[in-house]
């Protein structure tokens, strides 16, 4: 059995550069595919990479683009209106007495 090469430590504290925005970040980062190679920072992953992956997924499924495709695939019902909380009722009572 061959020995495996050491992997990057996901908790490492060295400074890296994001392959998408070129800003420094600490830690392991994220895979920026389909937008690039290397590693990307948390904000780029959330704001650029994940939406691009959703669009690709929607295109493969023949759905609408973007977040509407995710919503179409996972329909939800709006929740019932919540009853007023005790704090809101207390505030309303205090305001009414003034």
ChimeraX attribute file (.defattr): number of C-alpha atoms within 10 A of each C-alpha:
attribute: neighborCount
match mode: 1-to-1
recipient: residues
	/A:1	3
	/A:2	4
	/A:3	5
	/A:4	6
	/A:5	6
	/A:6	6
	/A:7	6
	/A:8	9
	/A:9	9
	/A:10	9
	/A:11	10
	/A:12	10
	/A:13	11
	/A:14	10
	/A:15	11
	/A:16	17
	/A:17	16
	/A:18	23
	/A:19	19
	/A:20	18
	/A:21	11
	/A:22	11
	/A:23	11
	/A:24	13
	/A:25	16
	/A:26	15
	/A:27	16
	/A:28	19
	/A:29	19
	/A:30	17
	/A:31	16
	/A:32	22
	/A:33	15
	/A:34	12
	/A:35	15
	/A:36	12
	/A:37	12
	/A:38	13
	/A:39	18
	/A:40	28
	/A:41	24
	/A:42	17
	/A:43	11
	/A:44	17
	/A:45	21
	/A:46	12
	/A:47	10
	/A:48	16
	/A:49	22
	/A:50	17
	/A:51	15
	/A:52	19
	/A:53	16
	/A:54	17
	/A:55	20
	/A:56	15
	/A:57	16
	/A:58	20
	/A:59	14
	/A:60	9
	/A:61	11
	/A:62	10
	/A:63	15
	/A:64	15
	/A:65	16
	/A:66	18
	/A:67	13
	/A:68	14
	/A:69	19
	/A:70	16
	/A:71	11
	/A:72	12
	/A:73	13
	/A:74	8
	/A:75	9
	/A:76	8
	/A:77	5
	/A:78	6
	/A:79	6
	/A:80	6
	/A:81	6
	/A:82	6
	/A:83	7
	/A:84	8
	/A:85	9
	/A:86	9
	/A:87	9
	/A:88	11
	/A:89	11
	/A:90	11
	/A:91	11
	/A:92	11
	/A:93	11
	/A:94	10
	/A:95	9
	/A:96	8
	/A:97	6
	/A:98	5
